[in-house]
Amino acid sequence: QNRWLLVEFVHVPTNAKSSSAKSEAQILPALDSKKIWTALKLNIIHHFGETGWGKVSTSLTVKYFSPTTRMAIIRVARDHHEIAWAGLTLLSSIDRDKFIPHVVHISG
């Protein structure tokens, strides 16, 4: 009884230097499943407390992440998927790099 969230992580470039699109593509920050899971965990604890984290902690997993497309598939229990969804929506950075998580689809 799970929900599956398809999420795209759009990188927000810093405005320190104006650079061309080609050089921006070369310096995209490294991102992986573990970093996404850790950032989501910390964000849920920050916004929903230990109770919110306790509701989703046993079922929340990042099942797939593609560094090329920046798309992730996240599994969470059906009863509390709104907490994970809100945690993703409120997420603004992963390891000090700015990202906009875009929830493309929810299924299950």
C-alpha angles and dihedrals in degrees: 000000000000141000120222119212120201106205132182117203109212113197116227109212119223117243095225092114131010106240137171122261091251095057090044091056090053095056101048109145119252113260130180141167095268094052091049092049093048094047091048091049093051091046094051091049090049096050103029103024129223090311092059091046091048090057095055104025098090095052106030112109136151099228098180139010128178114201090197098056096023089228123143134188112213124190122206136161114276095233095060105025090119090068092054091044092051091046089055092047092052093046111110106164142023116202091345092306116118117239135169110215109212114196101214099179143355120206141168 
